[in-house]
Amino acid sequence: MYENIIKRWVKKMKKQKEGLVCANMHDLLSLQTRIKAIKSILPRKTRLFYAIKANSNANILETLFPHIDGFEVASLGELRKVRHISEETPVLFSGSGIQDDELEQALQAGVSYIHVKSLLELRKLIHVASDLNQDINTLIRINLHEHTLPVTNVTLAGKPSPFGMDEWTTEEALAILQDVENTHVHFQGFHVVSGIDLLRYSSFGPESSKLEFV
């Protein structure tokens, strides 16, 4: 069926312009069926967010929106695309190297969580949230360093290295969050990427119940 639809579309496009026809075609009906199936088999307390870096096409976002619990964004541009779909849907903001003005705009846009990946970024968030007098939930992006873990292929500059804090810095991060001067940033758990980190609950000690799977 889809093959015939594509052939008809290509034939129509060729009539409208000369040369090669180049396009991305999205099967939104199959996408809707697939996301419903995934949602139906997830554990009851699991929330499903779509990382729009995978594909930020507006039709895809609109198709997914009724069936997921929110979106994950890594930039203000992605955040604006989500807010064009919905002003209220939950958003996880997890960009790398986030600057003060980006944190401020993310807070003003009403994101649900901000994922911090360094102690500096955490201190920035506390400062910005205090200036805006606005509460925000946060997750600490943490990298496990065990010999059983694979080497990451994610590269920012130089040799490949994972995003996030080294596991031995988490105590300092938690101490910063618990400081009396922090009145607006609320720790909700850890952010780890299962595809890279191969999560092991024992590595987090008493905080092992506060994990977000990505």
C-alpha positions as semicolon CSV with decimal commas, in nm:
position;residue;x (nm);y (nm);z (nm)
1;M;0,000;0,000;0,000
2;Y;0,271;0,247;0,103
3;E;0,474;0,170;-0,209
4;N;0,182;0,280;-0,428
5;I;0,133;0,596;-0,222
6;I;0,501;0,686;-0,263
7;K;0,491;0,620;-0,637
8;R;0,188;0,846;-0,677
9;W;0,352;1,119;-0,471
10;V;0,676;1,103;-0,670
11;K;0,483;1,112;-0,997
12;K;0,293;1,419;-0,876
13;M;0,614;1,595;-0,768
14;K;0,782;1,525;-1,102
15;K;0,497;1,700;-1,278
16;Q;0,551;2,007;-1,060
17;K;0,926;2,042;-1,115
18;E;1,208;1,903;-1,325
19;G;1,501;1,699;-1,199
20;L;1,542;1,458;-0,913
21;V;1,286;1,432;-0,634
22;C;1,436;1,433;-0,284
23;A;1,223;1,415;0,032
24;N;1,184;1,259;0,375
25;M;0,855;1,074;0,403
26;H;0,703;1,009;0,745
27;D;0,454;0,730;0,806
28;L;0,263;0,905;1,083
29;L;-0,005;0,637;1,112
30;S;0,256;0,368;1,180
31;L;0,434;0,602;1,421
32;Q;0,111;0,652;1,613
33;T;0,047;0,278;1,626
34;R;0,404;0,213;1,740
35;I;0,407;0,471;2,019
36;K;0,074;0,340;2,151
37;A;0,217;-0,014;2,159
38;I;0,531;0,100;2,343
39;K;0,332;0,300;2,596
40;S;0,099;0,007;2,664
41;I;0,379;-0,228;2,777
42;L;0,575;0,013;2,997
43;P;0,563;-0,032;3,376
44;R;0,281;0,163;3,540
45;K;0,502;0,431;3,701
46;T;0,718;0,483;3,393
47;R;0,692;0,812;3,206
48;L;0,785;0,828;2,840
49;F;0,954;1,137;2,696
50;Y;1,056;1,188;2,334
51;A;1,401;1,337;2,268
52;I;1,330;1,566;1,976
53;K;1,694;1,561;1,865
54;A;1,594;1,232;1,700
55;N;1,358;1,419;1,465
56;S;1,205;1,759;1,541
57;N;0,963;1,766;1,247
58;A;0,644;1,939;1,362
59;N;0,419;1,665;1,222
60;I;0,608;1,403;1,420
61;L;0,589;1,607;1,741
62;E;0,215;1,662;1,693
63;T;0,161;1,291;1,628
64;L;0,352;1,185;1,939
65;F;0,219;1,457;2,170
66;P;-0,110;1,290;2,276
67;H;0,060;0,961;2,356
68;I;0,371;1,056;2,555
69;D;0,436;1,227;2,887
70;G;0,651;1,507;2,750
71;F;0,959;1,598;2,548
72;E;1,333;1,614;2,610
73;V;1,518;1,906;2,453
74;A;1,884;2,001;2,430
75;S;1,861;2,362;2,313
76;L;1,641;2,669;2,321
77;G;1,557;2,610;1,955
78;E;1,421;2,266;2,037
79;L;1,236;2,410;2,336
80;R;1,064;2,664;2,113
81;K;0,951;2,386;1,879
82;V;0,793;2,200;2,170
83;R;0,626;2,511;2,308
84;H;0,478;2,573;1,962
85;I;0,303;2,236;2,004
86;S;0,206;2,290;2,367
87;E;0,269;2,558;2,628
88;E;0,209;2,316;2,914
89;T;0,350;1,974;2,823
90;P;0,635;1,867;3,055
91;V;0,984;1,935;2,918
92;L;1,322;1,800;3,027
93;F;1,603;2,043;2,940
94;S;1,940;1,870;2,909
95;G;2,163;2,065;2,675
96;S;2,543;2,060;2,714
97;G;2,743;2,365;2,818
98;I;2,429;2,557;2,915
99;Q;2,487;2,931;2,961
100;D;2,319;3,158;3,216
101;D;2,084;3,316;2,960
102;E;1,978;2,970;2,837
103;L;1,899;2,862;3,192
104;E;1,700;3,180;3,243
105;Q;1,497;3,132;2,925
106;A;1,438;2,765;3,004
107;L;1,303;2,855;3,348
108;Q;1,083;3,127;3,202
109;A;0,947;2,877;2,949
110;G;0,833;2,654;3,235
111;V;1,048;2,344;3,185
112;S;0,983;2,066;3,435
113;Y;1,342;1,952;3,490
114;I;1,689;2,078;3,408
115;H;1,962;1,816;3,387
116;V;2,299;1,944;3,511
117;K;2,623;1,795;3,389
118;S;2,886;1,974;3,595
119;L;2,931;2,142;3,932
120;L;2,969;2,477;3,754
121;E;2,641;2,427;3,571
122;L;2,472;2,335;3,899
123;R;2,599;2,654;4,065
124;K;2,479;2,856;3,764
125;L;2,133;2,704;3,792
126;I;2,112;2,782;4,164
127;H;2,218;3,143;4,094
128;V;1,970;3,194;3,807
129;A;1,679;3,030;3,991
130;S;1,747;3,250;4,293
131;D;1,757;3,566;4,080
132;L;1,426;3,472;3,917
133;N;1,280;3,355;4,250
134;Q;1,163;3,041;4,071
135;D;1,167;2,680;4,184
136;I;1,302;2,412;3,950
137;N;1,358;2,037;3,972
138;T;1,696;1,902;3,870
139;L;1,856;1,572;3,781
140;I;2,232;1,514;3,795
141;R;2,377;1,361;3,479
142;I;2,630;1,111;3,605
143;N;2,883;0,886;3,435
144;L;2,978;0,553;3,588
145;H;3,346;0,457;3,576
146;E;3,354;0,082;3,612
147;H;3,574;-0,155;3,415
148;T;3,262;-0,341;3,300
149;L;3,130;-0,039;3,109
150;P;3,190;0,011;2,737
151;V;3,393;0,303;2,606
152;T;3,164;0,584;2,491
153;N;3,163;0,703;2,131
154;V;3,023;1,044;2,223
155;T;3,277;1,315;2,144
156;L;3,275;1,687;2,226
157;A;3,639;1,768;2,150
158;G;3,962;1,571;2,164
159;K;3,926;1,209;2,272
160;P;3,577;1,056;2,311
161;S;3,423;1,137;2,650
162;P;3,073;1,102;2,797
163;F;2,856;1,395;2,902
164;G;2,797;1,449;3,272
165;M;2,972;1,443;3,609
166;D;3,215;1,178;3,720
167;E;3,058;0,960;3,985
168;W;3,304;1,071;4,254
169;T;3,175;1,431;4,227
170;T;2,818;1,343;4,323
171;E;2,877;1,394;4,696
172;E;2,993;1,749;4,632
173;A;2,696;1,811;4,401
174;L;2,452;1,688;4,666
175;A;2,626;1,903;4,928
176;I;2,579;2,210;4,705
177;L;2,211;2,127;4,661
178;Q;2,167;2,083;5,038
179;D;2,340;2,411;5,122
180;V;2,118;2,662;5,303
181;E;2,184;2,917;5,029
182;N;2,006;2,695;4,776
183;T;1,636;2,766;4,817
184;H;1,498;2,704;4,467
185;V;1,673;2,407;4,301
186;H;1,530;2,071;4,410
187;F;1,718;1,744;4,356
188;Q;1,496;1,472;4,207
189;G;1,745;1,204;4,107
190;F;2,015;1,100;3,864
191;H;2,015;1,108;3,485
192;V;2,201;0,822;3,321
193;V;2,197;0,689;2,966
194;S;2,141;0,315;2,970
195;G;2,291;0,267;2,623
196;I;2,623;0,411;2,741
197;D;2,629;0,352;3,115
198;L;2,462;0,010;3,148
199;L;2,298;0,109;3,474
200;R;2,390;-0,068;3,795
201;Y;2,177;0,034;4,091
202;S;2,441;-0,059;4,349
203;S;2,666;0,219;4,220
204;F;2,432;0,485;4,360
205;G;2,400;0,358;4,717
206;P;2,103;0,509;4,905
207;E;2,009;0,721;4,601
208;S;1,960;0,416;4,377
209;S;1,583;0,459;4,379
210;K;1,614;0,804;4,220
211;L;1,710;0,717;3,866
212;E;1,584;0,840;3,533
213;F;1,631;0,595;3,247
214;V;1,719;0,749;2,908
